[in-house]
Amino acid sequence: MYRLRGWAAIGLLCVCVAALSAGLGAQSFQGGLRGVVKDPQGVIPGATVTLVNEQNGVSRETVTNGVGEYSFPAIEPSTYTVRAAVQGFKTFERKGVRIGTQEFIGLDIQLEVGGLEETITVTGESPMVDVQSVRRQATITGEVLSTIPTARGPRRSCRSPGRRPGPDRCR
């Protein structure tokens, strides 16, 4: 009887561990980009939007839907060039669009009526803001990390939170 209870407890523990670890696989480090392509009169359906990774040259392409919306889900964190083109309008190009880990950016594109060979390159814009979430994030460099005190080594008691080194300690 006691053996059966022991095996039942082990089985229940295994089921709990499996259930809790299943959600860990869904963690993602990718970001996304979406927006609307429009002109002064309204939205532009059928525009081709291209996203090019500036580091490795890999590109993705999509076409705006009936209300001018486009979306690039599951994008690797990097810096990108965004292009939008449709016949009868000047081609839009914006370089240096930075997409970070789990960052979902909205970028609305305004096209101007023009010839087929004209391209508008946008530079010097204000940085884009992630309007989809209220998270704060920062990039910490190796130089900053090396200045953070750690609890390793013979002087670890000197660096413990809430402790102040005395005149005869931590020399």
Z-matrix of the N, CA and C atoms (Angstrom, degrees):
N
C 1 1.450
C 2 1.529 1 110.91
N 3 1.356 2 115.25 1 -45.71
C 4 1.464 3 118.74 2 -179.59
C 5 1.520 4 111.53 3 -68.39
N 6 1.336 5 116.38 4 -32.10
C 7 1.464 6 120.03 5 176.98
C 8 1.522 7 110.65 6 -62.98
N 9 1.301 8 116.50 7 -41.59
C 10 1.455 9 121.30 8 -179.43
C 11 1.529 10 110.61 9 -63.40
N 12 1.312 11 116.88 10 -41.03
C 13 1.473 12 120.72 11 177.95
C 14 1.526 13 110.81 12 -64.02
N 15 1.316 14 116.48 13 -39.88
C 16 1.468 15 120.49 14 178.91
C 17 1.516 16 111.69 15 -63.03
N 18 1.338 17 116.37 16 -44.54
C 19 1.467 18 119.73 17 178.36
C 20 1.530 19 110.99 18 -67.02
N 21 1.327 20 116.86 19 -36.95
C 22 1.463 21 120.33 20 178.17
C 23 1.530 22 110.18 21 -64.32
N 24 1.318 23 117.51 22 -39.53
C 25 1.464 24 121.35 23 178.94
C 26 1.523 25 110.44 24 -66.16
N 27 1.327 26 116.73 25 -41.77
C 28 1.468 27 120.26 26 178.36
C 29 1.530 28 110.20 27 -64.67
N 30 1.317 29 117.19 28 -42.53
C 31 1.464 30 121.26 29 178.31
C 32 1.520 31 111.57 30 -62.04
N 33 1.326 32 116.25 31 -42.98
C 34 1.465 33 120.65 32 178.58
C 35 1.519 34 110.78 33 -63.88
N 36 1.311 35 117.69 34 -40.19
C 37 1.466 36 122.09 35 177.53
C 38 1.519 37 110.85 36 -62.27
N 39 1.317 38 117.77 37 -43.27
C 40 1.470 39 121.90 38 178.75
C 41 1.530 40 110.90 39 -62.34
N 42 1.316 41 117.33 40 -42.43
C 43 1.457 42 121.22 41 179.07
C 44 1.525 43 110.40 42 -63.38
N 45 1.325 44 117.62 43 -42.46
C 46 1.466 45 121.53 44 179.34
C 47 1.533 46 111.25 45 -63.76
N 48 1.320 47 117.51 46 -44.70
C 49 1.463 48 121.26 47 179.16
C 50 1.521 49 110.22 48 -62.63
N 51 1.311 50 117.94 49 -43.32
C 52 1.464 51 121.58 50 179.61
C 53 1.530 52 110.85 51 -63.51
N 54 1.322 53 116.93 52 -42.07
C 55 1.465 54 120.54 53 -179.51
C 56 1.522 55 111.54 54 -66.01
N 57 1.325 56 117.48 55 -41.09
C 58 1.457 57 120.76 56 -179.45
C 59 1.520 58 111.91 57 -71.21
N 60 1.316 59 118.51 58 -35.32
C 61 1.460 60 120.63 59 -178.43
C 62 1.518 61 112.34 60 -78.93
N 63 1.317 62 119.17 61 -15.99
C 64 1.459 63 121.55 62 -179.68
C 65 1.519 64 111.04 63 -63.52
N 66 1.312 65 119.08 64 -34.81
C 67 1.460 66 122.40 65 179.94
C 68 1.511 67 113.43 66 -71.84
N 69 1.330 68 118.06 67 -20.92
C 70 1.455 69 120.53 68 -178.77
C 71 1.514 70 112.24 69 -68.68
N 72 1.297 71 118.34 70 -29.61
C 73 1.453 72 121.31 71 179.02
C 74 1.515 73 112.61 72 -68.58
N 75 1.320 74 117.95 73 -19.37
C 76 1.455 75 121.78 74 -178.60
C 77 1.519 76 112.53 75 -83.33
N 78 1.321 77 118.16 76 -3.79
C 79 1.452 78 120.85 77 179.46
C 80 1.520 79 109.44 78 -66.80
N 81 1.316 80 117.37 79 137.48
C 82 1.461 81 121.27 80 -177.47
C 83 1.512 82 109.72 81 -132.40
N 84 1.319 83 115.51 82 146.24
C 85 1.456 84 120.02 83 177.55
C 86 1.521 85 110.19 84 -108.50
N 87 1.318 86 117.69 85 4.62
C 88 1.453 87 121.41 86 -175.93
C 89 1.520 88 111.49 87 -84.26
N 90 1.320 89 115.28 88 160.70
C 91 1.452 90 122.15 89 177.84
C 92 1.521 91 110.20 90 -116.22
N 93 1.331 92 115.83 91 -161.84
C 94 1.455 93 119.81 92 -179.95
C 95 1.520 94 111.73 93 -159.61
N 96 1.324 95 115.00 94 164.32
C 97 1.463 96 122.33 95 178.86
C 98 1.518 97 107.70 96 -139.70
N 99 1.325 98 116.03 97 134.70
C 100 1.454 99 120.44 98 175.76
C 101 1.512 100 109.62 99 -152.20
N 102 1.316 101 115.32 100 163.30
C 103 1.457 102 119.37 101 -179.65
C 104 1.511 103 111.01 102 176.54
N 105 1.337 104 114.22 103 -165.83
C 106 1.461 105 122.11 104 -178.33
C 107 1.522 106 107.78 105 -129.20
N 108 1.328 107 116.51 106 136.52
C 109 1.467 108 122.00 107 174.04
C 110 1.519 109 106.65 108 -99.48
N 111 1.334 110 115.57 109 126.45
C 112 1.464 111 119.44 110 -177.30
C 113 1.520 112 110.50 111 -145.93
N 114 1.322 113 114.63 112 168.90
C 115 1.458 114 122.71 113 172.46
C 116 1.528 115 106.43 114 -127.14
N 117 1.322 116 118.82 115 179.15
C 118 1.481 117 118.83 116 -178.20
C 119 1.531 118 114.09 117 -59.11
N 120 1.332 119 118.17 118 -21.12
C 121 1.460 120 121.25 119 -178.59
C 122 1.522 121 113.44 120 -87.49
N 123 1.348 122 117.55 121 -21.56
C 124 1.463 123 120.58 122 -177.54
C 125 1.514 124 111.10 123 155.38
N 126 1.322 125 115.79 124 -156.88
C 127 1.462 126 120.95 125 -176.67
C 128 1.526 127 110.61 126 -82.61
N 129 1.352 128 115.24 127 159.64
C 130 1.463 129 121.10 128 -179.08
C 131 1.531 130 108.98 129 -121.65
N 132 1.330 131 117.96 130 100.55
C 133 1.466 132 119.55 131 174.34
C 134 1.530 133 109.70 132 -76.73
N 135 1.335 134 115.92 133 151.13
C 136 1.460 135 120.55 134 176.28
C 137 1.522 136 115.41 135 82.58
N 138 1.313 137 118.67 136 9.87
C 139 1.468 138 120.99 137 176.97
C 140 1.521 139 109.14 138 -79.43
N 141 1.315 140 116.86 139 142.72
C 142 1.458 141 121.71 140 178.43
C 143 1.520 142 108.68 141 -92.35
N 144 1.327 143 116.10 142 123.21
C 145 1.464 144 122.21 143 178.63
C 146 1.531 145 107.57 144 -112.87
N 147 1.325 146 116.05 145 127.44
C 148 1.460 147 121.90 146 -178.33
C 149 1.519 148 109.36 147 -118.11
N 150 1.315 149 115.63 148 137.41
C 151 1.464 150 123.06 149 178.71
C 152 1.528 151 107.25 150 -119.66
N 153 1.359 152 116.70 151 119.78
C 154 1.461 153 121.40 152 -176.47
C 155 1.527 154 108.89 153 -118.76
N 156 1.328 155 116.43 154 124.92
C 157 1.459 156 122.00 155 176.30
C 158 1.522 157 107.39 156 -71.91
N 159 1.337 158 117.59 157 120.16
C 160 1.463 159 121.58 158 -175.95
C 161 1.525 160 112.50 159 -72.07
N 162 1.322 161 118.19 160 -19.94
C 163 1.465 162 120.27 161 -178.23
C 164 1.519 163 112.60 162 -84.07
N 165 1.341 164 118.09 163 -39.74
C 166 1.460 165 119.44 164 -175.90
C 167 1.524 166 113.69 165 -120.97
N 168 1.322 167 118.92 166 -2.40
C 169 1.460 168 122.32 167 175.93
C 170 1.519 169 115.62 168 78.74
N 171 1.328 170 118.37 169 2.24
C 172 1.459 171 121.09 170 179.71
C 173 1.530 172 108.70 171 -70.58
N 174 1.337 173 116.08 172 133.97
C 175 1.462 174 119.10 173 -178.35
C 176 1.524 175 110.94 174 -122.53
N 177 1.324 176 114.59 175 152.74
C 178 1.459 177 123.47 176 174.33
C 179 1.518 178 106.83 177 -129.01
N 180 1.311 179 115.73 178 149.85
C 181 1.457 180 119.96 179 -176.46
C 182 1.523 181 110.03 180 -136.92
N 183 1.330 182 115.51 181 144.48
C 184 1.458 183 120.93 182 175.75
C 185 1.523 184 108.59 183 -145.74
N 186 1.319 185 116.48 184 166.55
C 187 1.454 186 122.61 185 178.81
C 188 1.523 187 108.06 186 -119.82
N 189 1.341 188 116.26 187 137.57
C 190 1.468 189 119.95 188 -179.16
C 191 1.526 190 110.27 189 -65.44
N 192 1.324 191 115.06 190 147.23
C 193 1.465 192 120.84 191 -179.37
C 194 1.532 193 110.60 192 -80.96
N 195 1.310 194 117.37 193 -168.37
C 196 1.456 195 122.70 194 -176.48
C 197 1.516 196 115.21 195 -63.32
N 198 1.331 197 117.53 196 -20.82
C 199 1.472 198 120.42 197 178.23
C 200 1.535 199 111.09 198 -110.10
N 201 1.336 200 116.49 199 19.22
C 202 1.466 201 121.50 200 173.63
C 203 1.509 202 115.69 201 79.92
N 204 1.329 203 118.50 202 10.34
C 205 1.463 204 120.80 203 -176.91
C 206 1.525 205 111.25 204 -89.27
N 207 1.335 206 115.43 205 145.64
C 208 1.457 207 121.72 206 173.31
C 209 1.521 208 108.40 207 -132.40
N 210 1.331 209 115.69 208 160.52
C 211 1.456 210 119.59 209 -178.66
C 212 1.520 211 110.02 210 -153.43
N 213 1.332 212 115.53 211 136.53
C 214 1.462 213 123.13 212 172.32
C 215 1.525 214 107.52 213 -123.04
N 216 1.331 215 118.36 214 91.55
C 217 1.465 216 120.15 215 177.46
C 218 1.530 217 110.49 216 -82.41
N 219 1.300 218 116.90 217 163.19
C 220 1.470 219 123.89 218 173.61
C 221 1.521 220 112.55 219 54.73
N 222 1.323 221 115.86 220 60.42
C 223 1.471 222 122.11 221 179.40
C 224 1.517 223 108.87 222 -102.76
N 225 1.320 224 115.95 223 135.42
C 226 1.463 225 121.26 224 176.49
C 227 1.531 226 109.10 225 -66.38
N 228 1.326 227 118.81 226 141.28
C 229 1.465 228 120.73 227 177.00
C 230 1.529 229 110.44 228 -60.69
N 231 1.332 230 116.48 229 125.00
C 232 1.463 231 122.13 230 -179.10
C 233 1.524 232 108.69 231 -176.82
N 234 1.332 233 115.24 232 -172.17
C 235 1.461 234 122.16 233 175.35
C 236 1.525 235 107.59 234 -108.86
N 237 1.328 236 116.37 235 134.67
C 238 1.456 237 121.62 236 -172.00
C 239 1.525 238 111.97 237 -127.39
N 240 1.344 239 114.72 238 159.68
C 241 1.456 240 123.27 239 168.02
C 242 1.522 241 106.77 240 -109.42
N 243 1.336 242 116.15 241 130.86
C 244 1.462 243 121.43 242 179.67
C 245 1.525 244 108.12 243 -110.57
N 246 1.336 245 116.25 244 129.18
C 247 1.465 246 121.95 245 177.40
C 248 1.512 247 108.64 246 -125.62
N 249 1.338 248 115.14 247 142.27
C 250 1.462 249 120.81 248 174.79
C 251 1.518 250 107.90 249 -133.34
N 252 1.330 251 115.86 250 132.73
C 253 1.458 252 120.26 251 -178.25
C 254 1.518 253 110.11 252 -143.75
N 255 1.316 254 114.85 253 144.91
C 256 1.458 255 122.66 254 173.04
C 257 1.529 256 106.25 255 -156.58
N 258 1.306 257 116.29 256 146.85
C 259 1.460 258 120.92 257 -176.46
C 260 1.533 259 110.84 258 -60.14
N 261 1.327 260 114.93 259 134.41
C 262 1.460 261 121.21 260 178.98
C 263 1.517 262 113.76 261 93.44
N 264 1.340 263 117.21 262 -2.89
C 265 1.464 264 121.91 263 -179.96
C 266 1.524 265 109.64 264 -126.28
N 267 1.320 266 115.78 265 155.43
C 268 1.459 267 121.14 266 173.64
C 269 1.523 268 108.68 267 -69.76
N 270 1.322 269 116.33 268 143.64
C 271 1.461 270 120.57 269 178.45
C 272 1.524 271 109.27 270 -73.65
N 273 1.319 272 115.92 271 133.66
C 274 1.472 273 122.99 272 177.61
C 275 1.522 274 107.95 273 -95.50
N 276 1.338 275 116.48 274 137.60
C 277 1.462 276 120.95 275 175.16
C 278 1.514 277 109.67 276 -142.22
N 279 1.319 278 115.28 277 131.37
C 280 1.472 279 120.26 278 176.49
C 281 1.517 280 108.18 279 -132.82
N 282 1.324 281 115.61 280 119.80
C 283 1.458 282 121.67 281 -179.89
C 284 1.524 283 109.77 282 -97.08
N 285 1.324 284 115.65 283 160.02
C 286 1.460 285 120.54 284 174.35
C 287 1.512 286 115.31 285 76.62
N 288 1.328 287 117.81 286 25.71
C 289 1.470 288 120.78 287 177.50
C 290 1.528 289 106.41 288 -79.91
N 291 1.317 290 116.42 289 111.49
C 292 1.465 291 121.35 290 -175.80
C 293 1.524 292 109.99 291 -96.33
N 294 1.327 293 115.16 292 124.35
C 295 1.461 294 121.44 293 177.69
C 296 1.522 295 106.98 294 -116.33
N 297 1.320 296 115.93 295 119.98
C 298 1.457 297 121.40 296 -177.59
C 299 1.519 298 112.36 297 -96.34
N 300 1.310 299 114.96 298 -176.86
C 301 1.451 300 122.02 299 179.54
C 302 1.522 301 110.52 300 -63.43
N 303 1.299 302 117.09 301 126.23
C 304 1.465 303 125.39 302 -178.71
C 305 1.524 304 112.19 303 51.43
N 306 1.316 305 116.56 304 36.75
C 307 1.464 306 122.36 305 178.64
C 308 1.521 307 108.31 306 -108.22
N 309 1.305 308 116.97 307 125.78
C 310 1.453 309 122.42 308 -178.14
C 311 1.527 310 107.95 309 -116.72
N 312 1.315 311 115.43 310 109.69
C 313 1.464 312 122.34 311 -171.41
C 314 1.517 313 110.10 312 -102.37
N 315 1.327 314 115.54 313 141.84
C 316 1.455 315 121.90 314 172.13
C 317 1.516 316 109.03 315 -104.49
N 318 1.327 317 117.49 316 124.33
C 319 1.463 318 122.42 317 179.21
C 320 1.522 319 108.69 318 -132.48
N 321 1.333 320 116.06 319 103.11
C 322 1.461 321 120.63 320 175.79
C 323 1.520 322 108.57 321 -84.68
N 324 1.323 323 116.16 322 137.54
C 325 1.462 324 122.44 323 -174.63
C 326 1.519 325 109.20 324 -112.78
N 327 1.327 326 116.18 325 128.56
C 328 1.460 327 122.84 326 178.96
C 329 1.528 328 107.79 327 -106.60
N 330 1.335 329 116.95 328 113.57
C 331 1.457 330 121.45 329 178.20
C 332 1.514 331 110.13 330 -95.15
N 333 1.337 332 115.06 331 148.23
C 334 1.458 333 121.46 332 177.70
C 335 1.521 334 109.13 333 -109.83
N 336 1.331 335 115.77 334 143.67
C 337 1.450 336 120.60 335 176.90
C 338 1.518 337 107.41 336 -65.33
N 339 1.319 338 116.62 337 135.94
C 340 1.459 339 119.47 338 -179.27
C 341 1.498 340 111.47 339 -175.83
N 342 1.317 341 114.44 340 -173.43
C 343 1.457 342 121.56 341 179.85
C 344 1.507 343 111.42 342 -73.55
N 345 1.308 344 115.36 343 172.61
C 346 1.456 345 121.19 344 -177.48
C 347 1.519 346 112.83 345 -74.62
N 348 1.319 347 118.62 346 -23.88
C 349 1.457 348 121.84 347 -173.77
C 350 1.528 349 113.62 348 -98.25
N 351 1.304 350 119.08 349 -1.06
C 352 1.457 351 121.26 350 -177.37
C 353 1.525 352 110.95 351 -86.93
N 354 1.338 353 115.69 352 138.07
C 355 1.451 354 121.91 353 178.20
C 356 1.517 355 108.85 354 -127.76
N 357 1.325 356 116.49 355 134.55
C 358 1.460 357 121.52 356 176.12
C 359 1.519 358 107.08 357 -106.97
N 360 1.331 359 115.96 358 122.64
C 361 1.452 360 121.44 359 177.27
C 362 1.518 361 108.08 360 -107.78
N 363 1.325 362 116.71 361 122.99
C 364 1.457 363 122.05 362 -178.39
C 365 1.524 364 108.28 363 -94.86
N 366 1.333 365 116.68 364 124.56
C 367 1.462 366 121.75 365 176.40
C 368 1.519 367 108.45 366 -135.68
N 369 1.313 368 116.25 367 159.65
C 370 1.458 369 120.87 368 176.44
C 371 1.509 370 114.11 369 71.37
N 372 1.303 371 117.62 370 21.36
C 373 1.459 372 120.75 371 177.85
C 374 1.523 373 110.52 372 -75.90
N 375 1.306 374 116.21 373 160.87
C 376 1.455 375 119.82 374 174.08
C 377 1.520 376 108.33 375 -68.19
N 378 1.333 377 117.87 376 153.41
C 379 1.468 378 119.72 377 -178.66
C 380 1.524 379 110.98 378 -63.53
N 381 1.330 380 114.68 379 145.61
C 382 1.457 381 118.88 380 179.93
C 383 1.516 382 109.85 381 -75.11
N 384 1.313 383 115.47 382 148.58
C 385 1.451 384 122.03 383 -178.40
C 386 1.520 385 108.46 384 -114.92
N 387 1.304 386 115.77 385 135.79
C 388 1.456 387 121.26 386 176.24
C 389 1.525 388 107.30 387 -75.17
N 390 1.333 389 116.21 388 105.49
C 391 1.465 390 120.47 389 -177.25
C 392 1.522 391 112.08 390 -92.65
N 393 1.324 392 117.58 391 0.48
C 394 1.452 393 120.85 392 -176.45
C 395 1.526 394 113.20 393 -89.49
N 396 1.336 395 118.19 394 -19.67
C 397 1.460 396 119.59 395 -177.92
C 398 1.525 397 109.63 396 -141.06
N 399 1.326 398 114.27 397 168.95
C 400 1.461 399 120.40 398 -179.65
C 401 1.523 400 110.90 399 -110.95
N 402 1.340 401 116.80 400 19.22
C 403 1.461 402 120.88 401 179.64
C 404 1.519 403 110.57 402 -70.42
N 405 1.319 404 114.65 403 152.55
C 406 1.461 405 121.76 404 169.82
C 407 1.506 406 106.92 405 -115.32
N 408 1.309 407 116.16 406 138.99
C 409 1.449 408 118.71 407 179.00
C 410 1.509 409 108.94 408 -145.05
N 411 1.317 410 115.29 409 158.90
C 412 1.455 411 121.36 410 178.54
C 413 1.515 412 108.25 411 -147.44
N 414 1.313 413 114.87 412 154.67
C 415 1.451 414 120.52 413 176.39
C 416 1.520 415 108.09 414 -99.98
N 417 1.315 416 115.66 415 126.64
C 418 1.462 417 120.48 416 -179.24
C 419 1.521 418 107.81 417 -107.30
N 420 1.321 419 115.94 418 123.57
C 421 1.461 420 120.68 419 -178.65
C 422 1.528 421 110.05 420 -85.39
N 423 1.312 422 115.44 421 165.85
C 424 1.456 423 120.83 422 177.74
C 425 1.511 424 112.43 423 -61.77
N 426 1.325 425 116.32 424 -32.75
C 427 1.470 426 120.73 425 178.92
C 428 1.528 427 110.68 426 -64.37
N 429 1.325 428 116.92 427 -41.87
C 430 1.465 429 120.78 428 178.56
C 431 1.520 430 109.96 429 -67.07
N 432 1.333 431 116.61 430 -42.88
C 433 1.461 432 119.77 431 179.81
C 434 1.523 433 112.48 432 -61.37
N 435 1.334 434 117.36 433 -33.76
C 436 1.461 435 119.64 434 -178.29
C 437 1.528 436 112.21 435 -70.76
N 438 1.322 437 118.07 436 -18.08
C 439 1.459 438 120.67 437 179.15
C 440 1.522 439 113.41 438 -90.34
N 441 1.332 440 117.45 439 -7.37
C 442 1.462 441 120.72 440 -179.70
C 443 1.528 442 108.77 441 -80.33
N 444 1.336 443 117.93 442 127.76
C 445 1.464 444 119.82 443 179.89
C 446 1.528 445 111.12 444 -65.90
N 447 1.297 446 115.88 445 143.94
C 448 1.463 447 120.80 446 178.67
C 449 1.519 448 109.54 447 -119.15
N 450 1.317 449 116.43 448 168.88
C 451 1.462 450 121.49 449 -179.19
C 452 1.516 451 110.45 450 -98.70
N 453 1.320 452 117.34 451 37.88
C 454 1.461 453 121.65 452 179.10
C 455 1.514 454 109.81 453 -115.07
N 456 1.310 455 116.16 454 153.51
C 457 1.459 456 120.75 455 174.56
C 458 1.512 457 112.22 456 95.17
N 459 1.340 458 116.28 457 175.00
C 460 1.465 459 120.82 458 -174.97
C 461 1.515 460 113.91 459 -68.77
N 462 1.298 461 118.66 460 -18.24
C 463 1.472 462 120.52 461 -177.47
C 464 1.519 463 112.00 462 -101.44
N 465 1.303 464 118.46 463 23.10
C 466 1.464 465 120.03 464 -174.97
C 467 1.514 466 112.90 465 -62.05
N 468 1.322 467 118.46 466 -29.82
C 469 1.461 468 119.34 467 179.24
C 470 1.527 469 110.91 468 -69.50
N 471 1.313 470 118.10 469 -22.00
C 472 1.462 471 121.40 470 178.41
C 473 1.522 472 111.36 471 -73.61
N 474 1.323 473 115.85 472 -24.69
C 475 1.459 474 119.68 473 -174.35
C 476 1.517 475 112.79 474 -104.70
N 477 1.300 476 117.57 475 5.20
C 478 1.450 477 120.25 476 -178.73
C 479 1.519 478 109.70 477 -67.57
N 480 1.344 479 116.99 478 141.66
C 481 1.461 480 119.79 479 178.84
C 482 1.531 481 111.20 480 -59.49
N 483 1.298 482 116.59 481 136.71
C 484 1.453 483 122.07 482 177.03
C 485 1.516 484 113.99 483 84.10
N 486 1.307 485 119.18 484 -5.14
C 487 1.471 486 121.89 485 179.99
C 488 1.506 487 109.69 486 -103.42
N 489 1.274 488 114.99 487 137.56
C 490 1.462 489 120.82 488 175.20
C 491 1.522 490 108.24 489 -112.18
N 492 1.301 491 116.08 490 132.80
C 493 1.474 492 117.98 491 -179.30
C 494 1.519 493 110.85 492 -68.35
N 495 1.317 494 115.13 493 136.71
C 496 1.458 495 120.94 494 177.28
C 497 1.518 496 110.42 495 -84.93
N 498 1.335 497 118.02 496 173.91
C 499 1.457 498 120.82 497 -177.24
C 500 1.535 499 113.37 498 -66.59
N 501 1.341 500 117.53 499 -25.67
C 502 1.448 501 119.22 500 -178.61
C 503 1.539 502 112.78 501 -104.76
N 504 1.324 503 117.57 502 2.50
C 505 1.467 504 121.24 503 177.54
C 506 1.519 505 109.90 504 -111.94
N 507 1.298 506 115.65 505 159.58
C 508 1.462 507 123.62 506 172.40
C 509 1.522 508 113.46 507 61.51
N 510 1.297 509 116.99 508 46.15
C 511 1.463 510 119.44 509 177.05
C 512 1.464 511 111.02 510 -102.48
